[in-house]
Amino acid sequence: MKLSKSTHYALHTMLHLTLSHAEGHTSVSKLAGHQQVSTTYLSKILTKLVKAGLIVSVPGANGGYKLKANWKETTLLDVIQAVEGLPPIFDYCEDHNPSCIIQQSIQKAEKNFLEELGTMKIADLAEEARNVPHH
């Protein structure tokens, strides 16, 4: 499995917004500058996060983006799902019998992986990141 660059930027954006939550909203230019990506590209990602209900857009000349009200509950899975949807992590061989032991094992691993991502909260990662010089 390989996450897209968009998902990478979305996860880092959510982490940045969480770390700077006390400051209120953050401009798209500041978010883009923090990750050295174009504002146009990041704006498309931010739109997906807004549509998923993970962040809120603050309109106006001094606007930007901020976390939703219950931001402490946002997980890595929420962000990945907002950007990529939830396609299967592994490609299954459609010619195999559904009772194929290999396919069943891979599906079990995929289920466990997604469940683990669903327990990893961005707020918890932000707490860890506060203790690391560069995240």
Secondary structure, DSSP 8 states (H G I E B T S, - for coil): ----HHHHHHHHHHHHHHHTGGG--B-HHHHHHHHT--HHHHHHHHHHHHHTTSEEEE-STT-EEEE-TTGGG-BHHHHHHHHH----SS---TTS-TT-HHHHHHHHHHHHHHHHHTT-BHHHHHHHHTTSS--
